[in-house]
Amino acid sequence: MPHDPSASPSPVAEGTPFRCGYVALVGRPNTGKSTLLNQLLGQMLSITADRAQTTRHRIQGVLSRPHAQLILVDSPGYQTQRINPLNKILNRTAQSVGQQADVVVLVTEAGRWRRQDDEILGWLKGDAPVIVALNKIDQLRNVNEVLPLIAQVHEAHPGLAAIVPICARNGQGIEALLDAIESNLPEGEAIYGEDELTDRPERFFAAEIVREKLFRLLGEELPYESTVVIDRFEEEGNLRRIAATIIVERRAHKPIVLGHGGERIKRIASEARQDMERMFDGKVFLTLWVQVRSGWAKDAAHLRSYGYE
Ligand SMILES: Nc1nc2c(ncn2[C@@H]2O[C@H](COP(=O)(O)OP(=O)(O)OP(=O)(O)O)[C@@H](O)[C@H]2O)c(=O)[nH]1
């Protein structure tokens, strides 16, 4: 809406503007991305299943702050890094992530700057603002040891939005990192309303874990229009009984997901169950089905037209 200078200023114009956008964590293996994500997860909300499953992003959670909504997304490179040669992945990550995210956080290690870190930064140039998180500062003898590295990275990559030393394991520096991310997000209203967010993320994560296994084990064969629905999620003490359905659009997709003699679906189920047991810290009985439901993708396309993706 055009600004009318004669109108009395809105509260937003007077105060801090609200910011909202997609944030991606990238980096070479073992730098602490998962640990950082877990550190953030404690503060994050998840999205109700319908909305999350319309997307090609893997949304990991939404962080609501007084003046910002941060939507953490996974990058394709991050998802596939275990089944692809490193360079191909980093390249792919860098190529796609700038288009996917409004802010990119390169997670690397304070004591171990590598040539690959420079390469990733080179690839990321020109897209979204990039913040470098120098992780594992607890491994330094003295935290001031990080200062020369900050100067060095700053000189080599003057376009960086921020360089923030952190310890993903104990949470040190995380607030500063969040502030840096927030100030680099575009101004805009929250994408997710309160009614779309839940503070009971387990169900959501169960679906996400199955989706991740599908992605990892099917790779290029993964039918574009597939989704995962949690049919049942029951807790009995430390045991969770979870039933999930992988929905595909065409009959021909079903054998791809099942694999020869059902081998693939068994592996998806077994790996997903192990991840869930780790995440939920308890026993999991997982039942997995594959169902053909023509037409569901049209609904998804309809939801996408709300502007998501
Ligand atoms: N000392 C220390 N170790 C950390 C910190 N953050 C992560 N680590 C350790 O670094 C190792 C790798 O951490 P992950 O979080 O799995 O790293 P990642 O980048 O997700 O790894 P990939 O999944 O291989 O890409 C683990 O052993 C973590 O415990 C930290 O702040 N300090």
The ligand as an ORCA input file, in Angstrom:
! r2SCAN-3c Opt
* xyz 0 1
  N      33.060    -29.088     21.449
  C      31.990    -28.890     20.677
  N      31.572    -29.869     19.876
  C      30.485    -29.630     19.118
  C      29.790    -28.384     19.143
  N      28.785    -28.449     18.259
  C      28.838    -29.691     17.717
  N      29.855    -30.402     18.233
  C      30.241    -31.796     17.923
  O      30.668    -31.867     16.578
  C      30.287    -33.118     16.010
  C      29.454    -32.865     14.754
  O      28.238    -32.224     15.133
  P      26.919    -32.331     14.257
  O      25.945    -31.424     14.861
  O      26.556    -33.750     14.039
  O      27.484    -31.751     12.894
  P      26.769    -31.631     11.472
  O      27.343    -30.436     10.825
  O      25.298    -31.676     11.615
  O      27.300    -32.929     10.800
  P      26.768    -33.614      9.434
  O      25.418    -34.179      9.750
  O      27.819    -34.644      9.156
  O      26.750    -32.519      8.433
  C      29.507    -33.849     17.084
  O      30.387    -34.727     17.731
  C      29.067    -32.734     18.020
  O      28.882    -33.177     19.340
  C      30.269    -27.358     20.029
  O      29.749    -26.245     20.136
  N      31.378    -27.681     20.767
*
